[in-house]
């Protein structure tokens, strides 16, 4: 009984990780575009050199940090929705609000 349940949970965790890898958020800040996935990985960074003064290294670093943090946060929010869906599927519906135990 428990073997099947744990096997199903492990399978769903693998599926969730794959799904989170395909969920992306794209943020652009003053010519710097960062794409992150819900696995908290940076997928791509592109820089539009026409919109930036590349000789201002401090500004470039600040923009990279800002865009990266915003992309990771947005991807994390999208991933939280998918994780909540998995929790709702795993927990029986008749146990009150425990499906929302870890947030909405």
TACOR-V840923 format. One record per backbone hydrogen bond with DSSP energy under -0.5 kcal/mol. CO is the residue of the C=O (numbers start at 1). NH is the residue of the N-H. E is the energy in kcal/mol with one decimal. If there is no record, write none. Layout:
co->CO nh->NH e->E
co->CO nh->NH e->E
This chain:
co->1 nh->5 e->-1.7
co->2 nh->6 e->-3.0
co->3 nh->7 e->-2.2
co->4 nh->8 e->-2.2
co->5 nh->9 e->-2.2
co->6 nh->10 e->-2.6
co->7 nh->11 e->-2.2
co->8 nh->12 e->-2.5
co->9 nh->13 e->-2.3
co->10 nh->14 e->-2.1
co->11 nh->15 e->-2.3
co->12 nh->16 e->-2.4
co->13 nh->17 e->-2.5
co->14 nh->18 e->-2.1
co->15 nh->19 e->-2.5
co->16 nh->20 e->-3.2
co->17 nh->21 e->-1.7
co->18 nh->22 e->-0.8
co->19 nh->22 e->-1.0
co->19 nh->23 e->-0.8
co->20 nh->23 e->-0.6
co->20 nh->38 e->-1.5
co->20 nh->39 e->-0.5
co->22 nh->24 e->-0.6
co->23 nh->38 e->-1.8
co->25 nh->36 e->-2.3
co->27 nh->34 e->-2.9
co->29 nh->32 e->-1.6
co->31 nh->33 e->-0.6
co->31 nh->48 e->-3.2
co->32 nh->29 e->-2.8
co->33 nh->46 e->-2.8
co->34 nh->27 e->-2.6
co->35 nh->43 e->-3.2
co->35 nh->44 e->-1.7
co->36 nh->25 e->-2.5
co->37 nh->40 e->-1.5
co->37 nh->41 e->-0.6
co->41 nh->37 e->-2.6
co->41 nh->43 e->-0.6
co->44 nh->35 e->-2.9
co->46 nh->33 e->-3.0
co->47 nh->49 e->-1.0
co->48 nh->51 e->-1.7
co->52 nh->54 e->-0.9
co->53 nh->56 e->-1.8
co->55 nh->57 e->-1.4
co->56 nh->60 e->-2.2
co->57 nh->61 e->-2.7
co->58 nh->62 e->-2.3
co->59 nh->63 e->-2.7
co->60 nh->64 e->-2.3
co->61 nh->65 e->-2.4
co->62 nh->66 e->-2.5
co->63 nh->67 e->-2.8
co->64 nh->68 e->-2.4
co->65 nh->69 e->-2.7
co->66 nh->70 e->-2.4
co->67 nh->71 e->-2.3
co->68 nh->72 e->-2.5
co->69 nh->73 e->-2.1
co->70 nh->74 e->-2.5
co->71 nh->75 e->-2.5
co->72 nh->76 e->-2.2
co->73 nh->77 e->-2.0
co->74 nh->78 e->-1.9
co->75 nh->79 e->-2.4
co->76 nh->80 e->-2.1
co->77 nh->81 e->-1.3
co->78 nh->82 e->-1.4
co->79 nh->83 e->-2.5
co->80 nh->84 e->-2.3
co->81 nh->85 e->-1.9
co->82 nh->86 e->-1.9
co->83 nh->87 e->-2.4
co->84 nh->88 e->-2.6
co->85 nh->89 e->-1.8
co->86 nh->90 e->-2.0
co->87 nh->91 e->-2.5
co->92 nh->95 e->-1.1
co->95 nh->98 e->-1.0
co->96 nh->99 e->-0.5
co->97 nh->100 e->-1.9
co->98 nh->101 e->-1.7
co->100 nh->103 e->-1.9
